[in-house]
Amino acid sequence: MVCKRASTSSLGYVYRALIYLQSKQYLTLHTIDDVHPTDIFSLAPTKTAILSASGSSSIHIHSTTAQDFPLQQTIPGAHKLGIHHLVTNNEGNKAASSGFEGEAKIWGVNQDSGEWGELGSLKGEYKGTEIWAIALSADGSYLASTSIDGKISVWDLNAEGMPKIREYETKGSYGMSVDLSADGRFTASGHESGSIYIFDNDSGRMSHSLASLIKPVRAVSFSPASKLLAAAGDARVIALYDVLSGEQVANLSGHGAWILSLDWSDTGEYLLSGSYDSKAKIWSVDTRSCVATHSHGDKPLWAAKWLPKTTRSEMFALGGGSKAISFYREAAG
């Protein structure tokens, strides 16, 4: 399905032609039903698999190289109260999860068996610092986390004991989302108050307090080149910011409910969003327009993720209240 904007009568024909030229077509490749017994809150892809997490306690790993996306491994009891965030590094050999009990766990792949296992756990130091959103650095060396009291922490996962090496102060609003730039220079956070911050990891200081979205910010995501930051949430708008200047350069509108998930394509040409309105949208960053829309049933769409580019066509995966994971690939031109 293609996103359409209202056209004027004088430019109707030309405008319809432009919409056609800017559209992208994706086909449903496969759907895995009943992956989890509750809502799927997070998806985290690697080069050969996709990890999924839900309100239940287990993490599932499905192969993305086989045609029917078979289940490879289940990690039972990963978090006793359920899991709301799950992330992987670029190489796909390290992952992190955060659960409703307020802890984060770090996972790694055994080189001999290929099985995922726990490497360690991270906890808040005192009441009010329970870990919520998390992000892994591209190389898997660092984890950024948000907390209920607004503090943003950065942890060194390669050092003994995985110590906290940075703690950024904000104005105390619940940290709902976080991301680390691919070049490792910046940490960004989105908050319940609508505030968005960018921090310089080298200096340990705040670089920018960005123009607020007024309402809770549920997703922040740096572009692959670390030049743009996308932020979205309850305002139903995706804001794009220039990372170096802090200037807001675009607003992308079209979702009918909270925006819950943001993910950039490998090249940074397209941005994928998932919403409580059950829809995923693909946005052209160059034209600042929506070029495709897909519905994921009639339940909230909590997670929308691109799969790493391989020999296959461009692909993405969706997960949410339907308890299923659906895979889509770009139609042949």
Legacy VTK file of the C-alpha trace (Angstrom):
# vtk DataFile Version 3.0
C-alpha trace
ASCII
DATASET POLYDATA
POINTS 333 float
0.000 0.000 0.000
1.356 3.451 -0.901
1.110 6.549 1.297
-0.822 9.307 -0.430
-0.983 13.014 0.232
-3.801 15.338 -0.869
-3.183 16.805 -4.321
-4.313 20.135 -5.715
-6.588 20.152 -8.751
-4.133 22.141 -10.898
-1.244 19.767 -10.253
-3.211 16.560 -9.763
-1.824 14.589 -12.701
1.805 15.597 -12.101
1.461 14.967 -8.384
0.030 11.467 -8.908
2.966 10.733 -11.190
5.408 11.878 -8.526
3.710 9.662 -5.926
4.058 6.702 -8.270
7.745 7.427 -8.901
8.470 7.816 -5.191
6.620 4.700 -4.059
8.285 1.465 -2.999
6.611 -1.921 -3.100
7.174 -4.598 -0.458
5.754 -8.114 -0.507
4.881 -10.243 2.512
7.573 -12.922 2.523
6.576 -14.978 5.581
4.688 -14.732 8.876
5.490 -16.730 12.016
2.360 -16.947 14.167
2.233 -17.234 17.969
5.925 -16.556 18.441
5.273 -15.414 22.018
2.245 -15.795 24.316
2.025 -12.006 24.787
2.755 -8.821 22.797
6.126 -8.752 21.037
7.772 -5.573 22.314
11.144 -5.766 20.583
12.978 -7.281 17.611
16.756 -7.333 17.173
18.273 -8.681 13.938
21.715 -10.108 13.229
23.180 -11.049 9.835
21.636 -14.530 10.041
18.889 -14.399 12.667
16.317 -12.269 14.439
15.864 -12.157 18.211
12.447 -11.371 19.680
11.220 -10.448 23.153
7.822 -9.940 24.730
5.911 -9.557 27.966
6.819 -13.183 28.668
10.187 -14.157 30.098
11.858 -15.851 27.105
13.918 -14.666 24.141
13.420 -16.497 20.827
15.964 -16.654 18.003
14.747 -17.421 14.462
16.974 -17.992 11.449
16.624 -15.432 8.643
18.658 -17.434 6.135
16.194 -20.337 5.748
12.996 -19.887 3.748
10.587 -20.667 6.610
12.528 -18.701 9.283
12.794 -21.679 11.706
13.265 -21.341 15.453
16.948 -21.865 16.293
17.012 -21.318 20.048
14.890 -20.256 23.002
16.435 -18.596 26.052
13.909 -19.387 28.805
13.560 -17.169 31.861
15.732 -14.382 30.455
13.813 -11.851 32.576
11.325 -13.126 35.109
8.827 -10.271 34.632
9.064 -9.965 30.852
11.197 -8.002 28.402
10.529 -4.613 26.825
13.807 -3.798 25.008
16.209 -6.004 23.039
19.179 -4.812 20.948
22.126 -6.303 19.017
25.472 -4.969 17.807
26.462 -4.692 14.139
28.448 -7.915 14.060
25.507 -9.798 15.593
27.557 -11.604 18.228
26.367 -9.595 21.228
22.907 -8.604 22.467
21.360 -6.834 25.438
17.887 -7.023 26.942
16.051 -5.042 29.611
13.155 -6.362 31.650
10.290 -5.077 33.724
12.196 -5.910 36.926
14.577 -3.014 36.110
17.694 -4.938 35.075
19.636 -5.313 31.833
21.326 -8.521 30.723
24.144 -8.956 28.227
24.228 -11.955 25.867
26.901 -13.386 23.602
27.270 -16.128 20.996
29.461 -19.139 21.789
31.820 -19.461 18.820
31.886 -23.249 19.028
28.208 -24.076 19.507
26.631 -20.967 17.970
24.299 -20.782 21.004
23.481 -17.568 22.845
24.362 -17.375 26.550
24.388 -14.785 29.332
27.575 -12.728 29.814
26.448 -10.577 32.729
23.790 -8.264 34.139
23.496 -4.580 35.017
21.395 -3.031 37.763
20.486 0.437 38.957
22.405 1.471 42.048
19.463 2.707 44.075
15.711 3.114 43.895
14.660 5.262 40.936
17.504 4.193 38.650
15.922 1.018 37.321
17.075 0.453 33.742
14.462 1.037 31.044
15.534 1.685 27.424
18.903 0.411 26.170
21.197 0.783 23.139
24.377 -1.064 22.132
27.317 0.604 20.417
28.023 -0.608 16.889
30.955 -2.740 18.069
29.156 -4.027 21.169
31.668 -2.488 23.582
29.285 -0.071 25.293
25.686 -0.023 26.467
23.643 3.121 27.055
20.604 2.962 29.328
17.864 5.255 30.588
16.257 5.321 34.010
13.051 6.302 35.743
14.718 9.366 37.302
15.969 10.656 33.944
19.657 9.768 34.285
21.420 8.330 31.220
24.211 5.838 31.874
26.939 4.400 29.653
28.505 1.057 30.611
31.799 -0.495 29.453
30.918 -4.073 28.531
34.509 -5.128 27.831
35.906 -4.150 31.220
35.786 -6.505 34.198
32.482 -6.150 36.023
31.022 -4.051 33.174
31.329 -0.742 35.086
29.369 2.439 34.476
31.750 4.966 32.917
29.388 7.864 32.217
26.250 9.266 33.823
24.442 12.136 32.130
22.048 14.333 34.094
18.797 15.568 32.602
15.868 17.451 34.121
14.607 14.302 35.811
11.916 13.171 33.371
11.531 9.423 32.751
13.989 8.289 30.071
11.854 6.397 27.532
14.345 5.934 24.681
18.079 6.031 23.999
20.541 5.477 21.149
24.296 5.523 20.514
25.612 6.940 17.241
27.400 4.512 14.930
30.642 6.508 15.163
30.512 6.308 18.966
30.624 10.064 19.466
27.102 10.724 20.735
24.368 9.430 23.016
20.782 10.627 22.516
17.805 10.234 24.843
14.061 10.886 24.643
11.929 11.543 27.725
8.377 11.397 29.031
8.291 15.217 29.160
8.958 15.415 25.413
12.552 16.530 25.976
15.329 15.225 23.695
19.031 15.474 24.495
22.288 14.766 22.650
25.413 14.111 24.730
29.065 14.161 23.609
30.686 10.910 24.751
34.214 12.316 24.455
33.682 15.358 26.652
30.983 13.799 28.828
28.813 16.893 28.385
25.447 17.714 26.864
25.776 18.938 23.277
22.161 19.902 22.641
18.790 20.138 24.317
16.615 19.803 21.225
13.306 21.402 20.374
10.777 19.475 22.427
8.048 17.269 20.941
5.880 18.274 23.960
4.625 14.702 24.422
6.521 11.533 25.467
9.359 10.498 23.117
9.285 6.709 22.729
12.001 6.285 20.082
15.242 8.015 19.106
17.569 6.759 16.376
20.803 8.062 14.818
21.275 7.728 11.058
24.058 5.327 9.949
26.363 8.251 9.141
25.600 9.825 12.568
24.512 13.071 10.898
20.783 12.978 11.676
18.738 12.005 14.717
15.126 10.853 14.323
12.788 11.165 17.308
9.104 10.279 17.704
6.428 9.300 20.182
3.005 10.365 21.348
3.011 13.526 19.193
2.541 11.208 16.140
5.260 13.125 14.297
8.815 12.066 13.440
11.227 14.950 13.958
14.613 14.954 12.211
17.496 16.895 13.760
20.979 17.780 12.556
23.261 16.140 15.141
26.079 18.708 15.008
23.979 21.885 15.015
20.945 20.614 16.924
18.682 22.229 14.326
15.346 20.570 13.532
15.406 19.994 9.772
12.139 18.137 9.085
8.839 16.808 10.426
7.338 13.607 9.000
3.600 13.221 9.583
1.186 10.423 8.731
0.755 8.036 11.641
-2.591 8.029 13.435
-1.314 7.083 16.903
1.805 6.902 19.053
5.001 6.100 17.163
6.760 3.285 19.010
9.711 2.285 16.836
12.234 3.887 14.458
14.966 2.226 12.388
17.203 3.499 9.559
18.057 1.457 6.490
21.730 0.508 6.017
22.314 3.359 3.570
20.369 5.945 5.548
18.101 6.600 2.561
14.969 5.318 4.297
13.497 5.413 7.775
11.143 2.706 9.024
8.555 3.530 11.693
6.083 1.406 13.658
3.040 2.762 15.454
0.240 1.967 17.877
-2.046 2.470 14.849
-0.874 -1.013 13.662
0.958 0.457 10.674
4.570 0.496 9.532
5.667 3.332 7.271
8.781 3.749 5.152
9.973 7.321 4.660
12.325 8.689 2.010
14.760 10.935 3.855
15.638 12.846 0.660
12.063 13.715 -0.279
10.780 13.844 3.328
7.825 11.724 2.237
6.235 8.373 3.041
6.798 5.892 0.212
5.100 2.764 1.611
2.648 1.740 4.342
1.928 -1.766 5.650
-0.601 -2.883 8.261
0.306 -5.506 10.846
-3.194 -6.680 11.759
-5.242 -4.498 14.076
-3.004 -4.575 17.178
-0.263 -2.152 18.265
2.948 -2.431 16.248
5.682 -2.242 18.877
8.701 -3.213 16.773
9.761 -2.495 13.182
13.309 -3.385 12.127
15.285 -3.554 8.910
17.216 -6.761 8.362
20.910 -6.310 7.472
21.340 -6.102 3.697
22.456 -9.431 2.225
22.128 -11.041 -1.192
18.353 -10.923 -0.718
16.257 -7.882 -1.541
15.810 -5.163 1.063
13.845 -6.681 3.974
12.215 -5.653 7.240
10.373 -7.397 10.075
7.372 -6.342 12.170
6.182 -7.519 15.583
3.531 -6.397 18.050
0.223 -7.191 19.654
-0.582 -9.905 17.119
2.157 -12.058 18.748
3.464 -12.794 15.245
6.565 -11.744 13.315
6.006 -10.797 9.676
8.795 -10.443 7.132
8.633 -8.225 4.060
10.966 -7.895 1.090
11.231 -5.287 -1.607
9.482 -6.240 -4.825
11.697 -6.723 -7.855
11.880 -3.646 -9.999
LINES 1 334
333 0 1 2 3 4 5 6 7 8 9 10 11 12 13 14 15 16 17 18 19 20 21 22 23 24 25 26 27 28 29 30 31 32 33 34 35 36 37 38 39 40 41 42 43 44 45 46 47 48 49 50 51 52 53 54 55 56 57 58 59 60 61 62 63 64 65 66 67 68 69 70 71 72 73 74 75 76 77 78 79 80 81 82 83 84 85 86 87 88 89 90 91 92 93 94 95 96 97 98 99 100 101 102 103 104 105 106 107 108 109 110 111 112 113 114 115 116 117 118 119 120 121 122 123 124 125 126 127 128 129 130 131 132 133 134 135 136 137 138 139 140 141 142 143 144 145 146 147 148 149 150 151 152 153 154 155 156 157 158 159 160 161 162 163 164 165 166 167 168 169 170 171 172 173 174 175 176 177 178 179 180 181 182 183 184 185 186 187 188 189 190 191 192 193 194 195 196 197 198 199 200 201 202 203 204 205 206 207 208 209 210 211 212 213 214 215 216 217 218 219 220 221 222 223 224 225 226 227 228 229 230 231 232 233 234 235 236 237 238 239 240 241 242 243 244 245 246 247 248 249 250 251 252 253 254 255 256 257 258 259 260 261 262 263 264 265 266 267 268 269 270 271 272 273 274 275 276 277 278 279 280 281 282 283 284 285 286 287 288 289 290 291 292 293 294 295 296 297 298 299 300 301 302 303 304 305 306 307 308 309 310 311 312 313 314 315 316 317 318 319 320 321 322 323 324 325 326 327 328 329 330 331 332
